[in-house]
Amino acid sequence: MKDVYIYDAVRTPRGRGKAGKGALSGIHPQELLAQTLNRMVEKSGFDPKHVDDVVIGCVGQVNDQGACIARNAILAAGWPYEVTGCTVNRFCGSGLQAINFAAFGVQSGDQMLTVGGGVESMSRVPLGADGAGIDGNNLELRKKIVQVPQGISGDLIATREGFTRENVDAFALESQRRAALAWEEKRFDKSLFAVKNADGEVALDHDEHMRPSTTMESLASLKPAFEGMGAMAVGPNGETLDELALKVYPDVKKIEHVHTAGNSSGIVDGAAVVLLGTEEWGKAHGVKPRARLRTTATAGDEPVIMLTAPTPASRKALANAKMEVGDIDLWEINEAFATVPLQTIRNLEIDPERVNVNGGAIALGHPLGATGACLLGTAVDELERADKNTALITLCIGGGMGIATIIERV
């Protein structure tokens, strides 16, 4: 098998995911991704005709993000017709999965150069826009496994782990502090580019969701986001969503709803891509790689609690690479809810100072299909800035899945 090298990574700023209010909401997601593809060409200087395939993660594959957004973005970017595109959906892990799939083509030896990444315009294609609910509206599946919304899963994890409201708020505050410091020190400058409107004017040049003035007091003033949802009677016998979850976890007497808009990931628009290739391609075109993709892994876990699989996915990736937790210099653990990185840190006994050192999705936002690609690009940049060697990127995924990728700086 061929080694897979990461030649470059770029991303858009993350805009607020509110229709008509976010700075990127007026830009079609195909165009958002097209600008990202062309920024990669501009930054890295390769000829798009050399790209064997473009694999893009996208969760809401309906309306503006329907059809095949990967192929349409290639056309919108003006790339050669010969370049193909494929769109994949592994929920919140889609962007990282797209990179991994693009890497597999290179690893196999069948492809020399690929692009992997993701896009999500949550202002134009809101959560749940596909009408599929949690389980694809399959009543037969629902009889076997009752799934609950992710926010309730996050609160269930917090309750079982003993994470208090103060714990999750403190984690959120640190995410905001680290993100603000990263912006102040221009740590995102290598990968980030300004998105433009159709008239050529800059639409957004910074991450719009950040709240650097956040305090523990302002976080404490926010109401639990999922308490009302948990009290909704939706079960076949009139059970609430909380009661349905507790049937699976009878050791818990009552779910403590600790997650709020302030300690959960932000709803945003964004796109990110990564350029992957063989060593031979780089040498032939005078391009130096920035990192090597060492291994990837996915793992499944119980689907009601849903968000716990970053732990087994990370363990699997570490085993694949014959590495230990302490061998990883930097961890990017997606902050879907504060409890997810908190639990993963506890389970794997990770040094918190190595985790999300530039903040995460609580401060910066979580553009679903693009987040994994954003995290990998951030990891590459930070390895170089901090003179570190290895990073592990992991995300929780709906339905009880996790994904992890380990990269090594060249």
Phi, psi and omega in degrees: 000148179279147168288146180252123181252143176263113184270329178190169179211139176222156176211158171279163163296161178261119182264152178304131185272054180237127183303127177077354183243322178288148184294337180259001186292340179273002182253125179300138182301331175298318180290325177299315178289323179299317177298323180293316177300316182288330174295323177297318178297314181298319184285319187262340174076019179271163176268122182304337181295343179279350184283123181281329180195152175239120181245124188233132175272137178203129185272311182273079185271060176220164176052237184298338180254012179279197187057226174236098187295333178296310181293318182292327177291324175300315179293319180296329180283348181079019177288160180304145180301335184290344182280125183264162180217149181220139180249133183235155179226107166238050181049226187294345178270007189299317182296319178288322178296322178298319176297316180297317177297317178297324178293324181298324178297320178290316182301325182290339184091355180280339182230147181260325186215128180222164174236132174234150180174207182194167179209147174203125173250091185283347174284330183260331178233086187293165174307133178081009183295339180280353177070013185272350184063205181278325190240021180069021179058033179267103183294329179292318176296321182298330177292330182273315185223115177269115179261151181241161178301153186299326180299322177291323175299317179299318178291326177295317177300313181301319180295314181292327182274347182080021176282122182272171175302320179296321178299310184288326177292320179297321177296317180297318179298319179293325176299316178295318181297315182293320179296318179298318178295319179300319178292319180298322181267007176059037182289340182267357190297330183298320187261331190276143176225157180280129176276140182246151172284174182299334181275002178091353178282147180293126177273319182199134179231013180211162178286115193279342186276344186301145177228076185295343180275005181302140175229167175298326179292317180292324177293319182294338182281348183279143180278149175305133186281337190240009180294314179295320178298317181298336181271359180287130180274106183232352184288164181299335179245026178083012180291146173282167178299321176300316182294324178296319178294321182288340174297326180278333181235071183293348177292342179263126181276325183206134178281125176271116183273100186253346183274140181228181175296339183274339180240021174239166182293148180275147177275116187217169172255146176178167177212153179205145177220157181230137179262123184239144179194177178278164175297322182298320180297316180299316180294320182294332185246010176066032181247128180269134177288154178259331182202167176240137177275116186274314182195162177225160177201152168233158179209150178249156178212179185301131191280348177282311177286331158068317195257019188263356190281354170303330179295303179294328178295318179294318178299320180295317179295318178299318179295319178302320184271000183056047181237163174249165179307317182293347179282347182269122182281321182228137177242132169246104180248114187301131182271059176303313171219150184304328184293338183292304176295326179300315180292319181296318176302315181293313184298319185263358181056053180271143172293117182302336180289350177262359188254126173048054188293341178251027183081179182211203189293339176296317180275317191265336182103160187232088179281061179021272186293344183260345192300316181302322178289323175300314183296319181294318178298318177299320180296317179299313180299317184288326175302318180289315183298317184268001181058049177251174188246320189231149177217147174239127180249129181216147179222145168281156187220142178306151179082003179087049178231163174217158179221147179213144177222135177251130177238157182228128180295140175269000000 
